[in-house]
Amino acid sequence: MTRAGGRRTGRTRTRVNEQAQQHTTGEQFPPARELAVWLRAIRSYFDHANQPLTEAERANISARNFKSETRVVRDALMRCLHLLGGVERGEAPPGQRGETDETDAGLVSPSGRAVAPGLAGAKDSLGDLADALRDACKLSEAMLELPSVGIGGWSGLGRVFERELRRSEAARLIVADYAGDSPGPLEPLEALARRLKPDDLGDDMAVVFDGFARLLELLRFIEVSLVGDSHLKRLLPVFAFVHEETRSLLDFIEERALRVEGVEPRVRELLDGTAYAIRMELRKSFEHELAGVCALRQTPQVYSKLETANGLLRDCYRQSVVALAESFDPALDGGRLFPAFQTKLEQSLALRRELWELIKFVRRAEAGGEAFEQSLLLRRLSEFQEGSQRYLMYKDWEPLERFWEEIEAARAQGELSKTLHRFVAFLETLFGQVNMRAVLNEHPFDPNAAER
């Protein structure tokens, strides 16, 4: 590796760690709650409808080699076995030992339990579940020794896992506790749903808001799990779980909420538009960002894909909740529902403004030719990297770093001019993507105001 490449990799790795730890330091899930997520997630992952595949891959699924997916399942099963040991010992995360700390919804059970009710007296059942998970793990290990894993072997592994879950009383209790221990909608949404007329609409919107709360909890689970996890690909089953739950929520909206009698046309239009937007973001995340991730070898690429998909879905669901809530109550503040939503807006505004300033600066550098000092441009890039670059998706950091290296290495003026021309085009494309963020919908860009 070249010295520049090593320096770039070091900078990128440091910034990944800084970004990942911003909102997740010290956060953990109770073992039983995390185990419930994994058990549900693995089950979802065996359903081809939930897997991140392109249309071409889905059309030719009978010829697919599922060896990479089998490895993902094996790693997820290993995590389940580790967590099951914690459940048997009655462990809780650090904040749950002794007095219960006040924490964000979704990271700890609202009831403060570390073990699902009834499990304390179900030692035999926990042992049977451990044996079943070990057997499934051994089966997946044996399949990984084969040159390839066809659809028959993959489906057979899924049937074995499903059968063992159905037989296990402990698994039923753990999963049922997770299903019944909902984070619940935020208090303003609960109160809002009770006020809606007709009553059927209020009941349905309570279900919709609760569904979004569950989905955001799962996405928070992924966000927390990305920190310091060396087995990033095993989060793919959790994404499959998100996909299944999202499809279930969309079916509810389209088959029930949209058909409530007496609902105003504007409400129907909003619900229909929300369902359409979510389907588009779901497709973008699974058919573009996540497709092929299980076969990637480079950790930064995997992290980038998972982070991008998680961010797309999280922002879409938050925006959907805020749009629905504000349509029923214009006085309701989205920042009150999601404090991070306001932070995202502020960060996006700052990023857009600084990107625009950087574009103008690089344009001047390109036009200035030899009269423009290369060191000034490098200093400006360094300021952007230390400032608003952290608000970009991680996948956009690496291209910026490569342009930095090209500018730094350019010796002839002609070489530098060509690099700057490509750099301006890249920055303009990046600016357009940032300007399309959902949180900026109500904040159109005004270049004249940005220059003041």
C-alpha positions in Angstrom: 0.0 0.0 0.0 1.3 3.5 -0.8 2.0 6.0 2.0 -0.9 8.1 0.8 -3.2 5.1 0.7 -2.2 4.2 4.2 -2.8 7.7 5.4 -6.2 7.8 3.8 -7.2 4.5 5.3 -6.1 5.6 8.7 -8.1 8.9 8.4 -11.2 7.0 7.2 -11.0 4.3 10.0 -10.6 7.0 12.7 -13.6 8.9 11.4 -15.7 5.7 11.1 -15.1 5.1 14.7 -15.8 8.7 15.7 -19.1 8.7 13.8 -20.3 5.3 14.9 -19.7 6.2 18.6 -21.4 9.6 18.5 -24.8 8.3 19.7 -24.2 4.7 20.7 -21.5 4.7 23.4 -22.4 2.4 26.2 -25.7 1.4 24.8 -26.7 -2.3 25.1 -29.7 -4.5 24.8 -30.8 -7.0 27.5 -29.7 -10.5 26.3 -33.3 -11.9 26.1 -34.5 -8.9 24.1 -31.5 -9.1 21.7 -32.0 -12.9 21.4 -35.6 -12.4 20.4 -34.6 -10.0 17.6 -32.0 -12.5 16.3 -34.5 -15.4 16.4 -37.1 -13.4 14.5 -34.5 -12.0 12.1 -33.0 -15.4 11.1 -36.5 -16.7 10.4 -37.2 -13.6 8.2 -33.9 -14.1 6.4 -34.9 -17.5 5.1 -37.9 -16.0 3.3 -36.6 -15.0 -0.2 -39.1 -12.1 -0.3 -37.1 -10.4 2.5 -33.6 -10.9 1.2 -31.7 -8.1 -0.4 -31.6 -9.3 -4.0 -31.8 -7.5 -7.4 -34.6 -8.3 -9.8 -32.3 -10.4 -11.9 -31.1 -12.4 -8.9 -34.7 -13.0 -7.8 -35.7 -14.2 -11.2 -32.9 -16.7 -11.3 -33.0 -17.7 -7.6 -33.1 -21.4 -8.3 -29.6 -21.3 -9.6 -28.2 -19.1 -6.8 -25.3 -20.3 -4.6 -26.4 -19.6 -1.0 -23.0 -20.2 0.6 -22.6 -16.6 1.6 -26.1 -16.5 3.1 -25.3 -19.7 5.0 -22.2 -18.2 6.5 -24.3 -15.2 7.6 -26.8 -17.5 9.3 -24.0 -19.4 11.0 -22.6 -16.2 12.5 -26.1 -15.1 13.6 -26.6 -18.5 15.3 -23.3 -18.2 17.1 -24.5 -14.8 18.4 -27.8 -16.5 19.6 -25.9 -19.1 21.5 -23.8 -16.5 23.2 -26.9 -14.5 24.2 -28.7 -17.6 25.4 -25.9 -18.1 27.9 -26.6 -14.6 29.2 -30.3 -15.3 29.4 -29.7 -18.5 31.4 -27.5 -16.5 33.8 -30.1 -13.7 34.1 -27.7 -11.1 32.9 -28.7 -7.5 32.2 -26.7 -4.8 30.5 -24.6 -2.5 32.7 -27.3 0.1 33.1 -29.8 -2.5 34.3 -27.7 -3.9 37.2 -28.9 -2.3 40.4 -31.1 0.7 39.8 -32.5 1.1 36.3 -31.1 4.0 34.4 -33.3 6.3 32.3 -32.5 5.5 28.7 -33.9 5.8 25.2 -36.9 3.7 24.3 -36.0 0.5 22.6 -32.6 -0.1 24.2 -34.1 -1.6 27.4 -37.4 -3.3 28.0 -40.0 -0.8 29.2 -40.6 -3.2 32.1 -36.9 -3.3 33.0 -36.7 -7.1 32.6 -33.6 -8.8 31.4 -35.3 -12.2 31.2 -38.6 -13.0 29.6 -41.4 -13.9 32.1 -41.6 -17.6 32.8 -38.0 -18.4 31.7 -36.7 -18.5 35.3 -38.5 -21.8 35.7 -37.9 -23.1 32.2 -34.3 -24.3 32.5 -34.9 -27.5 30.7 -36.5 -25.6 27.8 -33.6 -23.2 27.6 -31.2 -26.2 27.4 -33.3 -27.7 24.6 -33.1 -24.4 22.7 -29.4 -24.3 23.2 -29.1 -27.8 21.8 -31.3 -26.9 18.8 -29.2 -23.8 18.0 -26.0 -25.8 18.3 -27.4 -28.5 15.9 -28.4 -25.8 13.4 -24.9 -24.3 13.7 -23.3 -27.6 13.1 -25.5 -28.2 10.0 -24.6 -24.8 8.6 -20.9 -25.5 9.2 -21.2 -28.8 7.4 -22.9 -27.0 4.5 -20.1 -24.5 4.3 -17.7 -27.3 3.6 -19.4 -28.0 0.3 -18.4 -26.3 -2.9 -21.8 -24.6 -3.1 -25.1 -24.4 -1.3 -28.1 -24.7 -3.6 -31.6 -23.6 -3.0 -32.6 -27.0 -1.8 -30.0 -27.1 0.9 -30.6 -23.5 1.9 -34.4 -24.0 2.2 -33.8 -27.2 4.1 -31.7 -25.4 6.7 -34.5 -22.8 7.0 -37.1 -25.6 7.6 -34.9 -27.2 10.3 -34.5 -23.8 12.1 -38.3 -23.1 11.8 -39.2 -26.5 13.1 -36.9 -26.3 16.1 -38.2 -22.8 17.0 -41.8 -24.1 16.9 -40.9 -27.0 19.2 -39.1 -24.8 21.8 -41.1 -23.4 24.7 -38.2 -21.1 25.6 -38.1 -19.6 22.1 -41.8 -19.0 22.1 -41.6 -17.2 25.5 -38.6 -15.1 24.4 -40.2 -14.1 21.1 -43.6 -13.5 22.6 -42.1 -11.2 25.3 -40.5 -9.2 22.6 -43.7 -9.0 20.6 -45.7 -8.0 23.6 -43.2 -5.6 25.1 -43.6 -2.9 22.4 -41.8 0.4 22.7 -45.2 2.0 22.0 -45.8 5.2 20.1 -44.4 8.4 21.5 -46.8 10.1 23.9 -47.8 12.9 21.6 -48.7 10.4 18.9 -50.7 8.3 21.3 -52.7 11.3 22.4 -53.1 12.5 18.8 -54.5 9.1 17.6 -57.1 9.2 20.4 -58.4 12.6 19.2 -58.9 11.5 15.5 -62.3 11.1 14.0 -63.8 8.8 12.9 -62.8 6.5 15.8 -61.8 3.7 13.4 -59.2 6.1 11.8 -57.8 6.9 15.3 -57.5 3.2 16.1 -55.8 2.5 12.8 -53.4 5.4 13.2 -52.5 4.1 16.7 -51.4 0.8 15.0 -49.5 2.7 12.3 -47.6 4.9 14.8 -46.8 1.8 16.9 -45.6 0.0 13.8 -43.2 2.8 13.0 -42.0 2.8 16.6 -41.1 -0.9 16.3 -39.3 -0.3 13.0 -37.3 2.6 14.3 -36.4 0.4 17.3 -35.1 -2.3 15.0 -33.1 0.3 13.0 -31.7 1.6 16.3 -30.7 -2.0 17.1 -28.7 -2.1 13.8 -27.1 1.3 14.5 -26.0 0.2 17.9 -24.8 -3.2 16.6 -22.6 -1.5 13.9 -20.3 -0.2 16.7 -17.3 -2.4 17.2 -19.0 -5.5 15.6 -16.5 -7.5 13.6 -19.4 -9.6 12.0 -21.2 -6.8 10.2 -22.8 -9.1 7.6 -24.8 -11.0 10.2 -26.9 -7.9 10.5 -28.5 -8.7 7.2 -31.1 -11.0 8.8 -32.1 -8.0 11.0 -32.6 -6.0 7.8 -34.7 -8.9 6.5 -36.8 -8.6 9.7 -37.2 -4.8 9.0 -38.3 -5.6 5.5 -40.9 -8.1 6.7 -42.3 -5.8 9.4 -42.4 -2.9 6.9 -44.3 -4.9 4.3 -46.8 -5.9 7.1 -47.3 -2.3 8.1 -47.7 -1.2 4.4 -50.3 -4.0 3.9 -52.2 -2.7 7.0 -52.2 0.9 5.7 -53.3 -0.1 2.2 -55.8 -2.8 3.1 -57.4 -1.2 6.2 -56.4 2.4 7.1 -57.1 3.6 3.5 -60.5 1.9 3.5 -61.9 3.5 6.7 -65.3 5.1 5.9 -65.6 8.8 6.5 -61.9 9.6 6.0 -61.2 12.9 4.3 -59.7 12.7 0.8 -56.6 14.5 1.9 -55.9 11.9 4.6 -56.3 9.1 2.1 -54.0 10.8 -0.3 -51.4 11.4 2.4 -51.5 7.7 3.6 -51.3 6.5 0.0 -48.4 8.8 -0.7 -46.6 7.7 2.5 -47.0 4.0 1.6 -45.7 4.7 -1.9 -42.6 6.6 -0.7 -41.8 3.9 1.8 -42.0 1.2 -0.8 -39.6 3.2 -3.0 -37.1 3.6 -0.2 -37.4 0.0 0.8 -36.7 -1.0 -2.8 -33.7 1.4 -3.0 -32.2 0.0 0.2 -32.6 -3.7 -0.5 -32.1 -3.9 -4.3 -29.3 -1.4 -4.5 -27.5 -0.7 -1.2 -27.8 -4.2 0.4 -27.8 -6.4 -2.7 -24.5 -8.3 -2.9 -23.3 -7.2 0.6 -23.1 -10.8 1.8 -20.4 -11.5 -0.9 -18.3 -8.4 -0.2 -14.9 -8.9 1.4 -13.8 -5.4 2.5 -15.1 -4.3 5.9 -15.3 -0.6 5.0 -17.5 -1.5 2.0 -19.8 -3.6 4.1 -20.1 -0.9 6.8 -20.8 1.8 4.2 -23.6 -0.3 2.6 -25.2 -1.2 5.9 -25.0 2.4 7.3 -26.4 3.9 4.1 -29.4 1.5 4.0 -30.0 2.0 7.7 -29.9 5.8 7.3 -32.2 5.8 4.3 -34.9 3.7 6.1 -34.5 5.6 9.4 -34.9 9.0 7.8 -37.8 7.8 5.6 -39.7 6.4 8.6 -39.1 9.4 10.8 -40.1 11.7 8.0 -43.3 9.6 7.4 -44.2 9.8 11.1 -43.6 13.6 11.2 -45.6 14.2 8.0 -48.5 12.1 9.2 -48.6 13.6 12.6 -48.3 17.2 11.4 -51.0 16.7 8.8 -53.4 15.9 11.7 -52.0 18.5 14.1 -50.0 21.3 12.3 -48.9 22.6 15.7 -47.1 19.4 16.5 -43.3 19.8 16.3 -41.3 17.0 14.6 -38.3 17.9 16.8 -40.3 17.0 19.8 -41.1 13.6 18.4 -37.5 12.9 17.4 -34.8 15.1 19.0 -32.3 13.7 16.5 -34.6 14.8 13.7 -33.9 18.4 14.5 -30.2 17.6 14.8 -30.3 16.0 11.4 -31.9 19.2 10.0 -29.3 21.4 11.5 -26.5 19.1 10.3 -27.9 18.9 6.8 -28.3 22.7 6.6 -24.6 23.2 7.7 -23.4 20.5 5.3 -25.3 22.0 2.4 -24.0 25.4 3.1 -20.3 24.3 3.5 -20.5 22.1 0.4 -21.7 25.1 -1.6 -18.8 27.2 -0.3 -16.4 24.4 -1.2 -17.8 24.1 -4.7 -17.3 27.9 -5.3 -13.8 27.6 -3.9 -12.8 24.7 -6.2 -14.3 26.5 -9.2 -12.1 29.5 -8.4 -9.1 27.2 -8.0 -9.8 25.7 -11.4 -10.2 29.1 -13.1 -7.1 30.6 -11.3 -4.7 28.2 -13.0 -1.1 28.6 -11.9 -1.9 31.8 -10.0 -3.8 29.7 -7.4 -1.8 28.1 -4.6 -2.3 24.4 -4.3 -1.7 24.6 -0.5 -4.7 26.9 -0.1 -7.0 24.3 -1.7 -5.6 21.5 0.5 -6.1 23.6 3.6 -9.7 24.3 2.6 -10.3 20.5 2.0 -8.8 19.8 5.4 -11.2 22.3 7.0 -14.2 20.6 5.3 -13.0 17.2 6.4 -12.7 18.4 10.0 -16.0 20.1 9.8 -19.1 19.0 7.9 -17.8 15.9 6.2 -18.8 13.9 9.2 -22.5 14.7 8.3 -22.1 12.9 4.9 -22.9 9.2 4.5 -19.8 7.2 5.0 -19.8 5.9 1.3 -19.1 9.5 0.2 -16.0 9.9 2.4 -13.7 7.7 0.3 -14.2 9.5 -3.1 -13.4 12.8 -1.3 -10.2 11.3 0.2 -9.2 10.0 -3.3 -9.6 13.5 -4.8 -7.6 14.9 -1.9 -4.8 12.5 -2.8 -4.9 13.3 -6.5 -4.8 17.1 -5.8 -1.9 16.5 -3.3 0.0 14.4 -5.8 -0.5 16.6 -8.9 2.7 18.3 -10.1 1.9 19.7 -13.5 -0.8 22.4 -13.9 -2.6 20.5 -16.6 -2.9 17.4 -14.4 -4.3 19.5 -11.5 -6.8 21.3 -13.8 -8.2 18.0 -15.0 -8.5 16.7 -11.4 -10.3 19.9 -10.3 -12.7 19.7 -13.2 -13.7 16.2 -12.2 -13.8 17.2 -8.5 -16.2 20.1 -9.2 -18.5 17.7 -11.1 -18.4 15.2 -8.2 -19.1 18.0 -5.6 -22.1 19.3 -7.6 -23.6 15.8 -7.8 -23.0 15.3 -4.0 -24.6 18.7 -3.4 -27.7 17.6 -5.3 -28.0 14.4 -3.3 -27.7 16.3 0.0 -30.3 18.9 -1.1 -32.7 16.0 -1.7 -32.6 14.9 1.9 -36.1 14.6 3.4 -35.4 16.9 6.3 -34.6 19.7 3.8 -38.0 19.4 2.0 -39.3 22.5 3.8 -35.9 24.4 3.4 -35.3 25.1 -0.3 -31.8 26.2 -1.1 -31.2 29.9 -1.9 -27.7 30.5 -3.3 -28.0 34.2 -2.8 -28.8 33.7 0.9 -26.0 31.2 1.2 -23.5 33.8 -0.1 -24.5 36.4 2.5 
